Amino acid sequence: MKHPLPEHNRRFIFMSFLALFGGLFVLFLIGLGLVIWLAAGEHPQDFHHSYNGRGFFVLCLIPLLFFLLASALGSLGFRRFGKPIGEILFGIDAVARGDLSIRLKEKGPRPLRALARSFNHMTSELARAEKQRRNMTADIAHELRTPLHIIQGNLEGMIDGVYDPTPENLNSMLDETRLLARLVEDLQTLSLAEGGQLPLHPSQFQVADLLADVATSFSAQAAEQGVDLQTETYGLSAELMADYDHLDQVLSNLMVNALRYTPPGGKITLRATEETDLVRITVNDTGAGIPAEDTPYIFDRFWKGDRARTRAGMGSGLGLAITRQLIHAHGGTIEASSQLGQGTTFSIELPQTI
């Protein structure tokens, strides 16, 4: 939505330019008077004799010509510089008032067009972040409400004699409390990581050992689901100076997602290679894949690929958000590429020393 520059703002900017060129004009008149005074010197009659008639008329036309030239330049400068700058200032004021829907017209000289383009990108990202914040609040309330209602319902049923306090019912409530505890812990981890306050405990370890430990942790679940889990390190001997537990958490989050969406008979591959001063780790699956329109948002908080799914078997939607922040905390990058119906690949690049 584009907002025109208010009339009073236009008048203010125009008057500013007018005052600028008016001041220049006054300075010119003063300078012209000094030149005439110095030219006259001690013999003003000679000066009058030299500049009588047509010459004096031409000399008097100089201020008028300068005024017309200054007016033309002022009008041109206002259209090319003053108005775009005024709209940018108006846009900044609008954002300061909380209006994130404002967009600027990209016009004027190239630097001002680039500035307007950056401003529009900034307001778009701010609006998106604000929408994410509101959605996150609603999602947190939803994720907390469900287990709390289950626990409350079971407890009220036991008090009323509807349910017996059997080990099965108590274990069901215990599972819900564990879910709540995990959600709160994930939110705390994400908050610390985003604020750059997550403590890291780096140690030296072999990358191949990390992948082997992750594969061992998920081998039983993969075999139960009929998924072929493979590890490829090609005799890799690279080492990392990093937080082993947090990187294990990263790969575990990716493995959980891969197993969730890979059908029986599918394949998951953990691969690591060494490049110049960094290590690349990939987690590839032959699962359902991610639609192209969803790929840019998979690392957002509480993003879930299929919102029509039931709650059973679904995570809280924080795993990939935490994964990205943990990788960034190590100075690395993570990207995802996917083809619907063919699978997904997560690629991680980590410096060998943080």
N, C-alpha and C positions, 0 to 999 in steps of 0.2 A: 504494500500500500504506500503510495507516494503522496507526500504532503507538500503543497506549495508554500513558498516562503511568504510569511505574513506581510501585509502591506506596510506596517510600521517598521518591520525589520528592513524592508527594501528602502524605505525613505531614510532610515538611519544610515545604511551603508552608502546610499547615494550622496547624502549630505556629508559623510566622512570624506568621500572622494572629492566632492565639490570644495570642501574646506582645504583639502590637500592642494588641489590645483589653484584654488584662490590664493592660498598662501604663497605658492610659487609665483603666481602672477604679481602679487604685491612685492615680492623680493625682486622680480624682474624690473618693476617700475622703479624701485629704489636704486637698483643697479644702473638702470638707464639714466636716472637723474644724476647719479655720481659720474657716469661717463660724460654726460653733457656738461656738468660743472667743471670736470677736469679738462674737457676739451676747450671750454671757454677760457679757462685760466685767468690771467690778469688782463686779457684784452677781449672782453665780451663783444665789443663792436666788430672785431674781426670774425668772431664766430657767427654773429648774426649776418654779417655780409656774405660769409661762405655758404650758409645754409638758408638763404632767403628763397622765397618762391617755391619752386617744385621740390628742391632738396629738403626744405623744412617740412613740406607736406608728406614726403616719403618717410621722413624720420618720425612724424606723428602717427603714421600708419603702422609702424612696427609694433606698438603695444596692442593695437586692435588685431593685427594678424596673429600675434602671439596668443591673445585671448581666444581667438577662433581655433587655433591649433590645440591649445590646452583643453578647450571644450571637447573637441573631437577625440583627442587622446583620452580624456576623462571618461567620455561615454563608452569608448571602446574598452578601456580598462575595466569599467564597471561591468560591462557585459561579459568580458572574458575572465575576470578575476574576482571582482567584488561580489557579484551575485552568487557564483558557486561557493565562495568562501562563506558568505552569509548563510546559505543553505546548510553548509556543513556545521556552522556554529549553531544554527537552529536545531539540527539533528542531534547534536551533542546535548543541548538543553533538554530535548525531548527524551533522550535516553536517561538523563539524570532524573527526569520526572517519572521514569518507569515505563515509558512508552517504547516497547521493543518492536512495534510493528512498522516503525518509520523506515523508509528506504529513500535514498538520494538518487537523483538523476545523474548519470555519469556524463558530464559535459564540461566544457572548458579546456584549458591546456592539459597536456598529458599527465603532469604530476597531480593536478586536481582530479582528473578522471580516475587515476590510480588510487588516490586518497578516498574518493567516493566509493570505489569498488571495495576497498578494504573496510570502509565503514559499514557497507551493506553486509559484507561477510561477517563482520563482528556482531552486528545486531542479529543476524540469522542464527549464529552460534549461541548468542546469549538467550534468544528466544527458545532455541532447542534445549539449552541447559535448564532454563526455567521450567519448561514442560517436563523434562526428565525429573527435575526435583519434585514437582507435584505428583508425577506418576510414581516416583519412588516412595513418597509418603503413603500413597494409597496402597502400593504393593506391600510395604512393610506392615501396614495395618491388616491387610488381608492374610499375609503369611502368619502373623501372630494370632489373628482371630481364630483361625481354623483349629490349631492344636489346643488353644485355650478353651474353645467351645467343647471339644471332645473331652478334655480333662474335666471341665465343669459338669458336663452331662453325665459322665461316668460316676463322679463323686456324688452328685445329687441322686442318681439312681441307686447307689449303694446305701445312702442315708435313708432313702424312701423304701428300701427293701426290694427294689426292682432288680438290681444286680447283686450278686453275691461277691464279696471281696476275694474271689478266687485268684490263684496265681496268674491265670490267663488275663483276667481283667486288669489286675495290677500291672502286669507286664505291658499291656496295651497303653496304659497311662504313662508308664515309665518311658516307652518309646516316644510318646508325644513330648515329654519333658526333655528328652535327649534332642529331639528335633528343635525345640525352642532354644536349648543351650547352644546347639550348633549354629542356628540362625544368628543368635546374638554374638557368638564368637566370630562368625564370618563378617558381620557388620563392623565389629570392632577392628578386625584385621584390615578390612577394606578402608575404613576411615583412617587408620594409622598410615597405611600405604599411600593413600591419596594425599595425605598431609606431609609426606616425607619423614614421618616419625617412627616408621616401623623398624625396630631394632634388628640388625643382621648380625649373624655369628659366623663369619667366613672361616672356612677350613680348606685344606688342600685335599682333593680327591680325584680319582679317575672317573672320567665321564662314562666309560664302559661299565664301571661298578654301579653307578647311579641307574643306568638303564636296566641292568641286570636285576637290581633290587625291585624296581618298579614292575618289571615283567614277572618276577616271582610272586609279587603281591597279588597280581591279577590273573595269574595263569589258571588257578582253579576256577574262578568265575568264568573266564573265557572258555575253558573246556566244558563247563556245565552248559553254557549257551551255544556250544557248537561253533565257536569262533576261533580261527587259527591266529594265534598271537606269536609274532616273530620279532626278534631283535637283530638288527644289522649294525655292526660297528666296524667291520672290515679290519680287524686287528688294530683298532684305534687305541693309541696310548696317550692321547691328550689329557691334560689335567685342568681342573678349574679351581680357582680360589674364590669360593662363593659359599652361600649358606645352603648346606646340603639339605636340611629339613624343608626349607621353603621351596627349593627346586623339586624335591620329591613331592611336595604338595602340588606344585604346578603340573607335573607330569601325571600325577594321580587324578587331578581334575580333568585333564584331557582324556585320560584312559576311561574314566567314568562316563564321559560323554560319548566316546567312541563305542563303548560296549552297549550303551543305552540305545544307540541308533543303528548298530550293525546287526543284521539278521543272522540266523544260523547258516553256516556255510560261508560266511564272510571272512574277511581277513583284516587284521590290524598289524601295522608294522611300526616298530620303534626304531628310528635310524639316527645315527650321529656321525658327523664328518667334521674334520678339522680344516679351517681355512686360515688365512693370514691373521694372526692375533685374535681369532675368535673361533667359537665352536657352534656349529649349526645342528640343532636337534629337531627332527620332524616326527610327528605322529600322524600316520596316514591310515584311514579306514575305507572300507568299501561299503559304507552304510548308505542311508537314505539321502545324504547330501543336504545342502542348505539352499533355499531359493536365492537367486541373485539379489533380489530386492531386500532380503534380510541380512545379507552378509555384512554390510557396514555397521550393523547394530548388535552383532552377537556378543561384543564385549561390554555392552551396556548393562547396568545393574538391573536385575530381575527380568532380563530378556529370556523369553522361552519361545522356542521355535514353533510350537504348536499350542496356542492358547486354548484350543478346544479339548486338549487332553485332560484326563482326570488327574487329580492330585497324586494318585498312587504312582509310584515310580518316577515322579518328577522331582528335580532338585529345587532349591530355593531360587535359582536364577542368579546367584552371586558367584558361582564357580569361575566362570570365564572372566568376570570383572576382576576378581581377586587374582586370577592368573596373570592378566595383563599388568596389574599394578606390581605384582611380585617381580615380574620380568623387568619392568621399568626401574624398580628399586635396585636391580643388579646392573643397570646401565645397558640393558639389552632391548631387543625388539621382538614382537610376536605378530605374525600375520596369518590369515586364514584364506584358503582358496577352496572352492567347492563347486561341484557339478551335481545338480539335482539327479538323484537316482544312481550316481556313480561313486559318491564318497566325498570325504573332506580331508584336507591336509592342513595341519597347523605347523608352521615353521617358526622356530625360535633361534635367534642369534644372540650369543652371550660372549662378552669379552672374557678372556681367560683370567683376567684379574680385575676385581671390582675396586 
